[in-house]
Each structure stands twice: as structure tokens, then as C-alpha cells.
Amino acid sequence: MLPPETCEFCERALELTFHHLIPKKLHNRRYVQQRFDKDTLQTHGLYLCKDCHKTVHQLLDHKQLAFHYNEKEKLLQHPQVQRFVRWVSKQQKRVKR
């Protein structure tokens, strides 16, 4: 499957990175392996621009991402993620941070 042409959050056509919905740093932890199968760990993710990807990791730690925000819809319900995506979607170029 080919990646999308735009960020799955802000819909801007920028270089995209793959965001694992269950962070790779936790893949070898027993409590993660018991909850998620290997295929889910490797393929469950989103293609995000660097701005959106960086913001997600600034707002949420790995355990929060793995256990509470492991779906696109759940991430987009987070108030600070919502606010950022609303703002950044109006920006033309990559935001320098």
C-alpha cells in the first residue's frame, strides 16, 4: 500500500513520516506484546508531516500513545492535538520549531 500524498492530520502536501501508533520503543515490552500482535505493532500507524509527528510526541508519552491514543480518531480527540492540527492546517510551509 502506498503512503498518502498528504498528512493524515493536517492534509498538507509535505514530506511524510510514519508514526507507529504503538511506539517502537515499547514493542519489546511484555505488557505490549501481550496486548498487541506483531503485525499490529509493525503496521498500525499514520503518515504524518514532521510538524504533526513532532507535536504528537511532545504532547504524549509512549505509554499514553500505546494504551490511550493508539487510533487516529483518539489522537484527534486530544484537545491540544486538535488545536495544533486546526492551526497548522492553515500554514503553507513547514513550521520551524
C-alpha positions in Angstrom: 0.0 0.0 0.0 1.4 3.4 -1.0 1.5 6.2 1.6 -0.9 9.1 1.1 0.1 12.2 -0.6 -0.9 14.5 2.3 -0.5 14.4 6.1 -3.3 12.3 7.7 -3.8 15.1 10.2 -3.3 18.5 8.6 -3.7 17.4 5.0 -0.7 19.4 3.8 1.3 18.0 1.0 4.7 17.8 2.7 7.3 15.1 3.3 5.7 12.4 5.5 7.0 10.3 8.3 5.4 7.1 9.6 4.1 7.4 13.1 3.7 4.0 14.9 0.5 4.2 16.9 2.2 1.8 19.4 5.7 3.4 19.8 8.6 1.2 18.6 10.4 1.7 21.9 7.7 -0.4 23.6 7.5 -3.2 21.1 9.8 -5.5 23.1 7.9 -5.0 26.4 5.9 -8.0 27.5 2.9 -5.9 28.5 2.7 -4.5 25.0 3.3 -7.9 23.3 0.5 -9.4 25.3 -1.9 -6.8 24.2 -1.0 -6.3 20.5 0.0 -8.9 17.9 3.3 -8.5 15.9 1.5 -7.4 12.7 -0.3 -4.6 14.6 2.9 -3.4 16.2 4.6 -3.1 12.8 1.9 -1.8 10.5 -0.5 0.1 12.8 0.3 3.7 12.1 -0.2 7.0 10.3 1.7 9.1 7.8 2.2 12.5 9.3 4.2 15.6 8.3 7.1 16.3 10.6 5.2 19.1 12.3 2.3 16.9 13.3 4.5 14.0 14.2 6.7 16.1 16.4 3.7 17.6 18.2 2.2 14.3 19.0 5.4 13.1 20.7 5.8 16.4 22.5 2.3 16.2 24.0 2.0 12.5 24.8 4.5 10.0 26.3 5.0 6.5 24.8 2.7 4.7 27.3 -0.1 7.2 26.7 0.2 6.7 23.0 0.3 2.9 23.2 -2.7 2.5 25.6 -4.9 5.5 25.2 -4.2 7.2 21.9 -3.5 4.1 19.6 -6.1 5.1 17.0 -6.2 8.1 14.7 -9.6 9.1 16.0 -8.4 9.0 19.6 -5.4 11.2 18.8 -7.6 13.7 17.0 -9.9 13.9 20.1 -7.0 15.1 22.3 -7.7 18.9 22.8 -4.1 20.0 22.2 -3.7 17.9 19.1 -7.0 19.2 17.8 -5.9 22.8 18.4 -2.5 22.2 16.7 -3.9 20.5 13.7 -6.5 23.2 13.2 -3.8 25.8 13.3 -1.1 24.0 11.3 -3.5 23.0 8.5 -3.7 26.8 7.6 0.0 27.1 7.3 1.6 26.9 3.8 5.1 25.6 4.7 6.7 23.6 7.4 6.7 25.4 10.7 10.1 25.9 12.2 10.4 24.9 15.8 
